[in-house]
Amino acid sequence: MKRIFISGLIILAMTAAAQAQPAATPMPDLLSQLLPAQGGAVSGKIVQYLLLLTVLSLAPGLLIMVTSFTRIIIALSFLRSGLGLQTTPANLVMVSLALFLTFFVMAPTFTASWEQGLKPYSDGQISDQVAYERITTPFRDFMVKQVREKDLALFQEVAAETRGFGEARDARDLRILVPAFMISELRRGFEMGFLIALPFLVIDLIVATVTMAMGMMMLPPTIISLPFKVLFFVLVDGWSLLAGSLIRSFSG
């Protein structure tokens, strides 16, 4: 109670000091700094700020949808499952590794998007429509190179059959390209996951066969196979091989 009373006195003192300032030196208005003085440009600035907040809130989803993150995180998840480790490496480590590999793979795309669209737009050299086209063009090019023709044709066909969506038949339309790209990435991620998990499955089968032959029915084979799988992965320099294979898979 005493602390609340003291806090109230401090607030009242600050309010009185602010009111006692001379009229010649008014306090700066944050709103007037953010918004221009012209009435016609205020609405445009508000729309730009709303669009910026929307993009920032959708950034994690956009990172997953239009970049290499999906394929990389699926392959890393299959690796951890194949090793039989539920919490090692930790989720934070796996996601961080996937993010940095994504930044490495997407570096040319990010650079082109920044230099061609975002930087000129921030300098006021181009309009919103031109900036949108220039920012999204590098990502469209990346997705077109990675998407499967079969998946792209599927969504083009569905878009043509859907009522009111027939105008989105172009293969570079994001409404068609993004879902087709995600389906393709999921397929490739599972293909790589199968190749990653197969050697560990062979080790599990060998260990299970040996333990059954020795009569150790009650001993779970995974307890014995885990050290062998970790040793095998370390001896073949698995992290380096996996990272290199993931990066090279996007060069085609």
C-alpha positions as CSV (number, residue, x, y, z in Angstrom):
1,M,0.0,0.0,0.0
2,K,2.8,2.3,0.8
3,R,4.6,1.6,-2.5
4,I,1.3,2.3,-4.4
5,F,0.9,5.6,-2.6
6,I,4.5,6.7,-3.3
7,S,4.1,5.7,-7.0
8,G,1.0,7.8,-7.2
9,L,2.8,10.8,-5.8
10,I,5.6,10.4,-8.4
11,I,3.1,10.2,-11.2
12,L,1.3,13.3,-10.0
13,A,4.6,15.2,-9.7
14,M,5.6,14.2,-13.3
15,T,2.2,15.4,-14.6
16,A,2.4,18.7,-12.8
17,A,5.9,19.2,-14.2
18,A,4.7,18.5,-17.7
19,Q,1.8,21.0,-17.3
20,A,4.2,23.6,-15.9
21,Q,6.3,23.7,-19.1
22,P,6.0,26.9,-21.1
23,A,3.8,26.9,-24.2
24,A,6.8,27.9,-26.4
25,T,8.5,24.5,-25.8
26,P,5.8,21.8,-26.2
27,M,6.5,18.1,-25.7
28,P,7.2,16.2,-28.9
29,D,4.3,14.4,-30.3
30,L,5.1,10.8,-31.4
31,L,2.2,10.6,-33.7
32,S,3.2,13.7,-35.6
33,Q,6.7,12.3,-36.1
34,L,5.3,9.0,-37.5
35,L,2.6,10.5,-39.7
36,P,3.2,13.3,-42.2
37,A,1.5,16.7,-41.8
38,Q,-0.4,16.4,-45.1
39,G,-3.8,14.9,-44.6
40,G,-3.8,13.0,-47.8
41,A,-0.6,11.1,-47.1
42,V,-1.7,10.0,-43.6
43,S,-3.9,7.2,-44.8
44,G,-1.2,5.9,-47.1
45,K,1.3,5.8,-44.2
46,I,-1.2,4.0,-42.0
47,V,-1.8,1.4,-44.7
48,Q,2.0,0.9,-45.1
49,Y,2.4,0.4,-41.4
50,L,-0.4,-2.1,-41.3
51,L,1.1,-4.0,-44.2
52,L,4.5,-4.0,-42.5
53,L,2.9,-5.4,-39.3
54,T,1.1,-8.0,-41.3
55,V,4.2,-9.1,-43.1
56,L,6.1,-9.3,-39.8
57,S,3.4,-11.4,-38.2
58,L,3.4,-13.8,-41.2
59,A,7.2,-14.0,-41.5
60,P,7.5,-17.5,-39.9
61,G,4.9,-18.9,-42.2
62,L,6.4,-17.3,-45.2
63,L,9.8,-18.6,-44.3
64,I,8.3,-22.1,-44.3
65,M,6.2,-21.7,-47.4
66,V,8.6,-20.2,-50.0
67,T,12.1,-21.3,-48.8
68,S,14.1,-24.5,-48.4
69,F,13.2,-24.8,-44.7
70,T,10.6,-27.5,-45.1
71,R,12.9,-30.0,-46.8
72,I,15.7,-29.4,-44.4
73,I,13.7,-29.7,-41.2
74,I,12.0,-32.9,-42.4
75,A,15.4,-34.5,-43.2
76,L,16.8,-33.5,-39.8
77,S,13.7,-34.9,-38.1
78,F,14.1,-38.2,-39.9
79,L,17.7,-38.3,-38.8
80,R,16.8,-37.9,-35.1
81,S,14.1,-40.5,-35.4
82,G,16.4,-42.9,-37.2
83,L,19.1,-42.6,-34.5
84,G,16.4,-43.3,-31.9
85,L,17.1,-40.1,-30.0
86,Q,13.9,-38.3,-28.9
87,T,15.3,-35.1,-27.4
88,T,18.9,-35.1,-28.7
89,P,19.8,-32.8,-30.4
90,A,17.2,-30.5,-28.8
91,N,14.4,-28.9,-30.9
92,L,16.1,-25.5,-30.5
93,V,19.3,-26.9,-32.0
94,M,17.5,-28.7,-34.9
95,V,15.4,-25.6,-35.8
96,S,18.4,-23.3,-35.5
97,L,20.5,-25.5,-37.8
98,A,17.6,-25.7,-40.3
99,L,17.3,-21.9,-40.2
100,F,21.0,-21.3,-40.9
101,L,21.1,-23.9,-43.7
102,T,18.0,-22.2,-45.1
103,F,19.7,-18.8,-45.0
104,F,22.8,-20.3,-46.7
105,V,20.7,-21.8,-49.5
106,M,18.5,-18.8,-49.9
107,A,21.2,-16.2,-49.7
108,P,21.2,-15.4,-53.5
109,T,17.4,-15.1,-53.5
110,F,17.4,-12.8,-50.4
111,T,20.1,-10.6,-51.9
112,A,18.3,-10.3,-55.3
113,S,15.0,-9.5,-53.6
114,W,16.6,-6.8,-51.4
115,E,18.6,-5.2,-54.2
116,Q,15.9,-5.3,-56.9
117,G,12.8,-4.5,-54.8
118,L,13.0,-3.8,-51.1
119,K,15.9,-1.3,-51.2
120,P,14.5,0.8,-54.0
121,Y,11.1,0.8,-52.4
122,S,12.5,1.9,-49.0
123,D,14.3,4.7,-50.9
124,G,11.1,5.8,-52.5
125,Q,12.3,5.1,-56.0
126,I,9.5,2.7,-57.0
127,S,5.8,2.2,-56.3
128,D,4.1,-0.5,-54.2
129,Q,3.1,-2.6,-57.2
130,V,6.5,-2.5,-58.8
131,A,8.2,-3.3,-55.5
132,Y,5.9,-6.3,-54.9
133,E,6.8,-7.7,-58.4
134,R,10.5,-7.2,-57.9
135,I,10.5,-8.6,-54.3
136,T,8.6,-11.8,-55.2
137,T,10.3,-12.5,-58.6
138,P,13.4,-14.1,-57.1
139,F,11.3,-16.3,-54.8
140,R,9.1,-17.3,-57.8
141,D,12.3,-18.2,-59.8
142,F,13.5,-20.3,-56.9
143,M,10.2,-22.2,-56.5
144,V,9.8,-22.8,-60.2
145,K,13.2,-24.5,-60.3
146,Q,12.4,-26.7,-57.3
147,V,8.7,-27.6,-57.9
148,R,7.7,-30.8,-59.7
149,E,5.8,-30.4,-62.9
150,K,3.3,-33.0,-61.8
151,D,2.4,-31.0,-58.6
152,L,2.3,-27.7,-60.6
153,A,0.0,-29.3,-63.2
154,L,-2.3,-30.6,-60.4
155,F,-2.9,-27.2,-58.9
156,Q,-3.3,-25.6,-62.3
157,E,-6.0,-28.1,-63.1
158,V,-7.8,-27.7,-59.8
159,A,-7.6,-23.9,-60.2
160,A,-9.1,-24.1,-63.6
161,E,-11.9,-26.3,-62.4
162,T,-12.7,-24.2,-59.3
163,R,-15.4,-21.6,-59.8
164,G,-14.2,-18.0,-59.5
165,F,-10.5,-19.0,-59.5
166,G,-10.0,-19.6,-63.2
167,E,-7.9,-16.5,-63.7
168,A,-5.1,-18.0,-61.5
169,R,-4.0,-20.6,-64.1
170,D,-0.5,-19.1,-64.7
171,A,2.2,-21.3,-63.3
172,R,3.9,-18.3,-61.6
173,D,0.8,-17.2,-59.8
174,L,1.6,-17.5,-56.1
175,R,-1.8,-19.1,-55.4
176,I,-0.7,-22.0,-57.5
177,L,3.1,-22.0,-57.1
178,V,3.3,-21.9,-53.3
179,P,1.1,-25.0,-52.6
180,A,2.7,-26.9,-55.4
181,F,6.1,-26.0,-54.1
182,M,5.2,-27.1,-50.6
183,I,3.9,-30.5,-51.8
184,S,7.1,-31.0,-53.8
185,E,9.2,-30.1,-50.8
186,L,7.3,-32.5,-48.6
187,R,7.9,-35.3,-51.1
188,R,11.6,-34.7,-51.5
189,G,11.9,-34.4,-47.7
190,F,10.4,-37.8,-47.2
191,E,12.5,-39.3,-49.9
192,M,15.7,-38.0,-48.2
193,G,14.3,-39.2,-44.9
194,F,13.9,-42.7,-46.2
195,L,17.5,-42.7,-47.4
196,I,18.6,-41.4,-44.0
197,A,16.6,-43.9,-41.9
198,L,17.5,-46.9,-44.0
199,P,21.1,-47.6,-42.7
200,F,19.8,-47.2,-39.1
201,L,17.0,-49.6,-39.8
202,V,19.6,-52.2,-41.0
203,I,21.5,-51.8,-37.8
204,D,18.4,-52.3,-35.7
205,L,17.6,-55.5,-37.7
206,I,21.1,-56.9,-37.2
207,V,21.1,-56.2,-33.5
208,A,17.5,-57.6,-33.1
209,T,18.6,-60.8,-34.9
210,V,21.7,-61.2,-32.8
211,T,19.8,-60.7,-29.5
212,M,17.1,-63.1,-30.5
213,A,19.7,-65.7,-31.4
214,M,21.3,-65.3,-28.0
215,G,18.0,-65.8,-26.3
216,M,17.8,-62.3,-24.9
217,M,14.0,-62.0,-25.5
218,M,13.3,-59.4,-22.8
219,L,16.1,-57.0,-23.8
220,P,14.9,-54.2,-26.1
221,P,17.2,-54.2,-29.2
222,T,17.2,-50.4,-29.3
223,I,19.2,-50.2,-26.1
224,I,22.1,-52.1,-27.8
225,S,21.7,-50.6,-31.3
226,L,21.7,-47.0,-30.1
227,P,25.5,-46.8,-29.4
228,F,26.2,-48.6,-32.7
229,K,24.1,-46.2,-34.7
230,V,25.7,-43.1,-33.0
231,L,29.1,-44.6,-33.6
232,F,28.3,-45.3,-37.3
233,F,27.0,-41.8,-37.8
234,V,30.0,-40.2,-36.2
235,L,32.5,-42.4,-38.2
236,V,31.0,-41.5,-41.6
237,D,31.0,-37.8,-40.6
238,G,27.2,-37.8,-40.9
239,W,26.5,-34.1,-40.1
240,S,28.8,-32.9,-42.8
241,L,27.4,-35.4,-45.3
242,L,23.8,-34.5,-44.5
243,A,24.4,-30.7,-44.6
244,G,26.3,-31.0,-47.9
245,S,23.6,-33.3,-49.4
246,L,20.8,-30.9,-48.4
247,I,22.6,-27.9,-49.8
248,R,23.4,-29.6,-53.1
249,S,19.9,-30.9,-53.5
250,F,18.8,-27.3,-54.2
251,S,21.4,-26.6,-56.9
252,G,19.7,-28.7,-59.5
